Amino acid sequence: MPLPQSPLAPPSFPDLPEIKGASFAAVAAGVKYQGRTDVMLAKLDPGSVVAGVFTRSLTRSSNVLDCQAKISLPSDEGAAIIVNSGNSNAFTGKAGDGSVSAICAAVAAATGLPETRVFTSSTGVIGERLPHDRIISKVGDLVQALDETGMEMAAQAIMTTDTFAKGSCAEVVIGDQSVRIAGFAKGSGMIAPDMATMLVYVFTDAKIAQADLQALVSTANNTTFNCITVDSDTSTSDTLLMAATGASGVDVTGNAAFAEALHGVFLDLAHQVVRDGEGATKFVAVHVSGAASDADARTHAMAIANSPLVKTAIAGEDPNWGRVVMAIGKSGAAADRDLLSIRFGDVLVAENGWVADSYTEDSGAALMKKPEIDIRVDIGLGQGSATVWTCDLTHQYIAINADYRS
């Protein structure tokens, strides 16, 4: 039974522009459920380059390992990306490797691409063999259905516990020509920054070398997808792939406007993942300033964002600043109790290591009823700063994950 849509969901899926040189298709292959669209294919024209970042999990899937081996291989022969939901093909040993090889061979045969230009992802249950024959049987249908307008269907096909499809886009004028960026993501639970924290696929018609695209992707990822957390758990399958088809003819190498637009698309998709956190009712930004270094600020921010006590307090609309203090103290980064200041939104809760004279419980409680909450902490030690995004932790998170395999 489909989960009810997150109350933090955007009003609708965005109207994504066509990206020349990229086409998409989706089908129902019955990987886990019958009658559910669960496999998508993206095909990229010759001249396209692909960059990516991947989970650092030591138990990452065969799909991830295969993509990592291929991502920097030189080629101008185009590429294909095929993704299934319902089964992650992780912790499946040599059988998982065999599934990846079989799928790549089938896609290569159907598209005329070399197998080294076929990238795969799988998402869903861990530890069950992937019924790859069901996917292979649909490859011909996928190739026949490829269309530049098919991105929304592709986004729907990769959903698991997601309650809405996630898309984002941007357009940049460089000189007198436009460059387009569009992409989609899936992610709801098992979300913690260790690249990439979900599955993400982004496409542009810009012209750029693979190494330069890789540098842009890695940089943008560090302050977007690597700064969100739902439950502190890093997936075995996390993958972000970005393709540049070059169809616009506009070279964006070193272009600041393009880099900014790409960062905006990444951040929008990252925020949508948090807004769809399993059982989430609150979208929370944690801002830390005054830390001894940016690294320390990030450590403090993630300790706050990942704390079950902080997250359940937010779910209960309880302005319990003591739990924030606790999280800072346990983070391992430098802190001084008597220098801390804490704000919930624009409400000063504590300063100089003590409750602020101006603070009232009513003002804090009113702030916590909002669907979007800012927690601001100044450590008082230096100039380091960081921002991360998270959500609350509700009973629904337990219900979703307790029943996940049933």
C-alpha positions as CSV (number, residue, x, y, z in Angstrom):
1,M,0.0,0.0,0.0
2,P,1.5,3.4,-0.9
3,L,2.5,5.6,2.0
4,P,0.7,8.9,2.5
5,Q,2.5,11.8,0.9
6,S,4.8,13.8,3.2
7,P,3.2,17.0,4.5
8,L,6.5,18.7,3.5
9,A,6.2,17.7,-0.1
10,P,6.3,20.3,-2.9
11,P,2.9,21.0,-4.5
12,S,3.8,19.1,-7.7
13,F,6.6,17.6,-9.7
14,P,8.4,20.4,-11.6
15,D,8.1,20.9,-15.3
16,L,11.5,19.7,-16.3
17,P,13.0,20.9,-19.6
18,E,14.1,18.5,-22.3
19,I,17.9,18.0,-22.3
20,K,19.0,17.6,-25.9
21,G,21.1,14.5,-26.3
22,A,19.4,12.7,-23.4
23,S,16.3,10.5,-23.6
24,F,14.4,8.5,-21.0
25,A,12.0,5.6,-20.6
26,A,10.4,3.6,-17.7
27,V,8.6,0.3,-17.5
28,A,7.0,-2.1,-14.9
29,A,9.3,-5.2,-14.8
30,G,7.9,-6.8,-11.6
31,V,11.3,-6.7,-9.8
32,K,9.4,-6.8,-6.4
33,Y,5.8,-5.7,-7.0
34,Q,3.6,-6.4,-9.9
35,G,2.1,-3.5,-11.9
36,R,4.5,-0.9,-10.5
37,T,6.9,1.1,-12.7
38,D,10.2,0.0,-11.4
39,V,12.9,0.2,-14.1
40,M,14.1,3.3,-15.9
41,L,16.6,3.8,-18.7
42,A,18.4,7.0,-19.7
43,K,20.4,7.0,-23.0
44,L,23.0,9.7,-23.8
45,D,24.1,10.6,-27.3
46,P,27.7,10.3,-28.5
47,G,30.0,12.9,-27.1
48,S,28.4,12.9,-23.7
49,V,30.5,12.7,-20.6
50,V,29.5,11.2,-17.2
51,A,30.8,12.0,-13.7
52,G,29.8,10.5,-10.4
53,V,30.2,10.2,-6.7
54,F,29.4,7.2,-4.7
55,T,28.9,5.8,-1.2
56,R,31.9,5.1,0.9
57,S,30.2,2.2,2.6
58,L,32.5,-0.8,2.9
59,T,29.5,-3.1,2.0
60,R,28.6,-1.2,-1.2
61,S,26.7,-3.0,-3.9
62,S,28.0,-4.6,-7.1
63,N,26.4,-1.8,-9.1
64,V,28.3,0.8,-7.2
65,L,31.6,-1.0,-7.6
66,D,31.0,-1.4,-11.4
67,C,30.1,2.3,-11.8
68,Q,33.2,3.3,-9.9
69,A,35.4,1.2,-12.2
70,K,33.9,2.7,-15.4
71,I,33.3,6.4,-14.5
72,S,36.6,7.8,-15.6
73,L,37.2,5.6,-18.6
74,P,37.7,7.8,-21.7
75,S,35.0,7.5,-24.4
76,D,32.9,9.6,-26.8
77,E,30.5,6.8,-27.6
78,G,27.5,8.0,-25.6
79,A,26.3,6.1,-22.5
80,A,23.3,4.5,-20.8
81,I,22.0,4.5,-17.2
82,I,19.6,1.8,-16.1
83,V,18.1,1.8,-12.6
84,N,15.7,-0.6,-10.9
85,S,13.8,-0.2,-7.6
86,G,12.6,-3.0,-5.3
87,N,15.9,-4.8,-4.9
88,S,19.3,-3.2,-4.1
89,N,21.5,-6.0,-5.4
90,A,23.6,-5.5,-2.3
91,F,25.2,-8.2,-0.2
92,T,24.5,-10.7,-2.9
93,G,28.1,-11.9,-3.5
94,K,29.2,-13.1,-6.9
95,A,25.5,-13.3,-7.9
96,G,25.3,-9.6,-7.7
97,D,28.3,-9.2,-10.0
98,G,26.7,-11.5,-12.4
99,S,23.4,-9.5,-12.4
100,V,25.3,-6.3,-13.2
101,S,27.2,-8.0,-16.0
102,A,24.0,-9.5,-17.5
103,I,22.1,-6.2,-17.4
104,C,25.0,-4.3,-18.9
105,A,25.4,-6.8,-21.7
106,A,21.7,-6.6,-22.5
107,V,21.6,-2.8,-22.6
108,A,24.8,-2.7,-24.6
109,A,23.3,-5.1,-27.2
110,A,20.0,-3.2,-27.4
111,T,21.7,0.3,-27.7
112,G,24.9,-0.5,-29.6
113,L,26.9,0.9,-26.8
114,P,30.0,-0.8,-25.3
115,E,29.4,-2.4,-21.9
116,T,31.9,0.0,-20.4
117,R,29.4,2.8,-21.1
118,V,26.4,1.2,-19.4
119,F,26.0,2.3,-15.8
120,T,23.6,0.5,-13.4
121,S,22.0,1.3,-10.0
122,S,19.7,-0.8,-7.9
123,T,17.7,0.3,-4.8
124,G,15.5,-1.6,-2.4
125,V,15.8,-4.5,-0.1
126,I,19.4,-5.6,0.8
127,G,20.5,-9.3,0.8
128,E,18.1,-10.7,-1.8
129,R,19.3,-11.8,-5.2
130,L,18.2,-9.5,-8.0
131,P,15.8,-11.1,-10.5
132,H,17.7,-9.5,-13.3
133,D,16.0,-11.6,-16.0
134,R,12.9,-9.6,-15.3
135,I,14.8,-6.4,-16.1
136,I,16.5,-7.8,-19.1
137,S,13.2,-8.9,-20.6
138,K,12.1,-5.3,-20.6
139,V,15.2,-3.7,-22.1
140,G,13.9,-3.8,-25.6
141,D,10.7,-2.1,-24.5
142,L,12.7,0.6,-22.7
143,V,14.8,1.3,-25.8
144,Q,11.7,1.6,-28.0
145,A,10.1,4.0,-25.5
146,L,13.0,6.4,-25.1
147,D,11.9,10.0,-25.3
148,E,13.4,13.3,-24.3
149,T,10.2,14.1,-22.3
150,G,10.4,10.9,-20.2
151,M,12.2,12.3,-17.1
152,E,9.2,12.4,-14.8
153,M,8.4,8.7,-15.4
154,A,12.0,7.8,-14.8
155,A,11.9,9.7,-11.5
156,Q,8.8,7.7,-10.5
157,A,10.4,4.4,-11.4
158,I,13.2,4.7,-8.9
159,M,11.1,5.4,-5.8
160,T,11.0,2.9,-2.9
161,T,9.7,4.3,0.4
162,D,9.6,7.8,-1.2
163,T,6.2,9.4,-1.0
164,F,6.8,11.8,-4.0
165,A,9.0,11.9,-7.0
166,K,11.8,14.5,-6.8
167,G,12.9,16.7,-9.6
168,S,14.7,20.0,-10.1
169,C,16.0,22.2,-12.9
170,A,17.8,25.4,-13.8
171,E,18.6,27.4,-16.9
172,V,21.7,29.6,-17.3
173,V,22.3,32.2,-20.0
174,I,25.9,32.2,-21.0
175,G,26.7,34.8,-23.6
176,D,23.6,34.8,-25.7
177,Q,22.9,31.1,-25.3
178,S,21.0,29.0,-22.8
179,V,22.3,26.0,-21.0
180,R,19.8,23.7,-19.2
181,I,20.2,21.5,-16.2
182,A,17.6,19.0,-15.0
183,G,17.6,16.0,-12.7
184,F,15.8,13.7,-10.3
185,A,16.5,11.8,-7.1
186,K,15.1,9.2,-4.8
187,G,15.7,9.0,-1.1
188,S,13.6,8.9,2.1
189,G,15.3,6.7,4.7
190,M,18.9,5.3,5.1
191,I,20.0,8.9,4.5
192,A,23.3,10.2,6.0
193,P,26.2,12.0,4.3
194,D,28.9,9.8,3.1
195,M,28.2,10.4,-0.6
196,A,25.8,10.4,-2.0
197,T,23.1,9.5,0.5
198,M,20.6,8.3,-2.2
199,L,20.2,7.9,-5.9
200,V,20.6,11.0,-8.0
201,Y,20.7,11.5,-11.8
202,V,21.4,15.0,-13.3
203,F,21.7,16.0,-16.9
204,T,22.8,19.1,-18.8
205,D,23.3,20.0,-22.4
206,A,26.4,21.9,-21.5
207,K,29.8,21.2,-23.1
208,I,32.5,20.2,-20.6
209,A,35.4,17.7,-20.2
210,Q,34.8,14.7,-18.0
211,A,37.5,15.7,-15.5
212,D,36.1,19.2,-15.2
213,L,32.6,17.9,-14.7
214,Q,33.8,15.5,-12.1
215,A,35.4,18.4,-10.2
216,L,32.2,20.4,-10.3
217,V,30.1,17.5,-9.2
218,S,32.4,16.6,-6.3
219,T,32.5,20.3,-5.1
220,A,28.7,20.8,-5.3
221,N,28.1,17.5,-3.5
222,N,30.1,18.5,-0.5
223,T,27.7,21.3,0.5
224,T,24.5,19.7,-0.6
225,F,23.9,15.9,-0.6
226,N,26.7,15.5,1.9
227,C,25.0,17.9,4.3
228,I,21.7,16.1,4.8
229,T,20.7,13.4,7.2
230,V,17.4,11.6,8.0
231,D,18.6,8.8,10.2
232,S,22.4,8.7,10.2
233,D,22.5,5.5,8.2
234,T,24.6,5.4,5.0
235,S,23.2,3.2,2.2
236,T,25.1,0.4,0.4
237,S,23.9,1.8,-2.9
238,D,24.3,5.6,-2.8
239,T,25.1,6.9,-6.3
240,L,25.1,10.3,-8.0
241,L,25.6,10.3,-11.7
242,M,25.7,13.5,-13.8
243,A,25.9,13.6,-17.6
244,A,26.8,16.5,-19.9
245,T,25.7,15.9,-23.5
246,G,27.4,18.9,-25.0
247,A,24.3,19.4,-27.3
248,S,24.1,23.1,-26.6
249,G,27.6,23.7,-27.8
250,V,28.2,26.0,-24.9
251,D,31.5,25.4,-23.0
252,V,30.9,25.9,-19.3
253,T,34.4,25.1,-18.1
254,G,35.2,27.4,-15.3
255,N,31.9,29.3,-15.6
256,A,30.8,30.5,-12.2
257,A,27.1,31.0,-13.2
258,F,26.9,27.4,-14.3
259,A,28.5,26.1,-11.1
260,E,26.1,28.2,-9.0
261,A,23.1,26.8,-11.0
262,L,24.3,23.3,-10.6
263,H,24.7,23.8,-6.9
264,G,21.2,25.1,-6.7
265,V,19.8,22.0,-8.4
266,F,21.8,19.7,-6.1
267,L,20.6,21.6,-3.0
268,D,17.0,21.6,-4.1
269,L,17.0,17.8,-4.6
270,A,18.9,17.3,-1.3
271,H,16.2,19.3,0.5
272,Q,13.5,17.3,-1.1
273,V,15.0,14.1,0.2
274,V,14.9,15.5,3.7
275,R,11.3,16.7,3.2
276,D,10.4,13.1,2.3
277,G,12.3,11.6,5.3
278,E,10.4,8.6,6.5
279,G,7.6,9.9,8.7
280,A,8.9,13.5,8.7
281,T,6.7,16.3,9.7
282,K,9.4,19.0,10.3
283,F,12.1,20.3,8.0
284,V,15.1,21.4,10.1
285,A,18.1,23.5,9.3
286,V,21.0,23.3,11.8
287,H,23.4,26.3,11.5
288,V,26.6,26.3,13.6
289,S,28.9,29.3,13.8
290,G,31.8,30.3,16.0
291,A,33.5,26.9,15.9
292,A,37.2,26.4,16.0
293,S,37.1,25.4,12.3
294,D,34.6,24.6,9.6
295,A,35.3,20.9,10.2
296,D,34.4,21.3,13.9
297,A,31.3,23.2,13.0
298,R,30.2,20.4,10.7
299,T,30.9,17.8,13.4
300,H,28.7,19.8,15.9
301,A,25.9,20.3,13.3
302,M,25.8,16.6,12.4
303,A,25.8,15.6,16.1
304,I,22.7,17.8,16.6
305,A,21.0,16.7,13.4
306,N,21.5,13.0,14.0
307,S,20.6,13.0,17.7
308,P,17.5,10.9,18.3
309,L,16.7,13.0,21.4
310,V,16.9,16.2,19.4
311,K,14.8,14.8,16.6
312,T,12.1,13.4,18.9
313,A,12.0,16.7,20.8
314,I,11.3,18.4,17.5
315,A,8.6,15.8,16.6
316,G,7.0,16.6,19.9
317,E,7.3,20.3,19.4
318,D,9.3,20.6,22.6
319,P,11.9,23.4,22.7
320,N,14.3,21.3,24.7
321,W,17.6,23.1,24.3
322,G,19.2,20.7,26.8
323,R,19.3,18.1,24.1
324,V,21.1,20.5,21.8
325,V,23.7,21.1,24.5
326,M,24.0,17.4,25.0
327,A,24.7,16.8,21.3
328,I,27.4,19.5,21.2
329,G,29.1,18.0,24.2
330,K,29.2,14.5,22.8
331,S,30.3,15.5,19.2
332,G,34.0,15.3,19.9
333,A,34.7,18.8,18.4
334,A,36.0,21.6,20.5
335,A,33.4,23.4,22.7
336,D,33.2,25.4,25.9
337,R,29.9,25.1,27.9
338,D,30.1,28.7,29.1
339,L,30.5,30.3,25.7
340,L,27.5,28.6,23.9
341,S,24.5,30.5,22.6
342,I,21.5,28.8,21.1
343,R,18.6,30.1,19.0
344,F,15.4,28.4,17.8
345,G,14.6,30.5,14.8
346,D,14.8,34.1,15.9
347,V,14.2,33.2,19.6
348,L,17.3,33.5,21.7
349,V,17.2,30.5,24.0
350,A,20.5,30.5,25.7
351,E,23.7,32.6,25.9
352,N,27.0,32.5,27.7
353,G,26.3,28.9,28.8
354,W,22.9,29.7,30.4
355,V,19.3,30.3,29.6
356,A,18.8,33.8,28.2
357,D,17.0,36.2,30.5
358,S,14.6,37.1,27.6
359,Y,13.6,33.5,26.9
360,T,10.1,32.3,27.6
361,E,8.8,28.8,27.2
362,D,5.8,30.1,25.3
363,S,8.0,31.7,22.6
364,G,10.1,28.6,22.2
365,A,7.0,26.3,22.0
366,A,5.3,28.6,19.4
367,L,8.4,28.4,17.2
368,M,8.5,24.6,17.4
369,K,5.0,24.3,16.0
370,K,6.2,25.5,12.6
371,P,6.8,23.0,9.8
372,E,10.2,24.5,9.1
373,I,12.6,25.2,12.0
374,D,16.1,26.7,12.2
375,I,18.4,25.7,15.1
376,R,21.3,28.2,15.4
377,V,24.2,27.5,17.7
378,D,27.3,29.7,18.2
379,I,30.2,27.9,19.8
380,G,32.0,31.0,20.7
381,L,35.5,29.8,19.9
382,G,36.4,30.9,16.4
383,Q,35.2,31.5,12.8
384,G,34.2,28.0,11.7
385,S,30.7,27.6,10.3
386,A,28.5,24.9,8.7
387,T,24.9,24.2,7.8
388,V,23.2,20.8,7.6
389,W,19.6,19.8,7.1
390,T,17.5,17.1,8.8
391,C,14.0,16.2,9.8
392,D,12.2,15.1,12.9
393,L,11.9,11.5,14.1
394,T,8.3,10.2,14.5
395,H,6.4,7.0,15.2
396,Q,5.9,6.6,11.5
397,Y,9.6,6.1,10.9
398,I,9.5,3.0,13.1
399,A,6.3,1.7,11.4
400,I,7.8,2.1,7.9
401,N,11.0,0.4,8.7
402,A,9.6,-2.3,10.9
403,D,7.4,-3.4,8.0
404,Y,9.9,-2.7,5.2
405,R,10.5,-6.3,4.0
406,S,6.9,-7.6,4.6
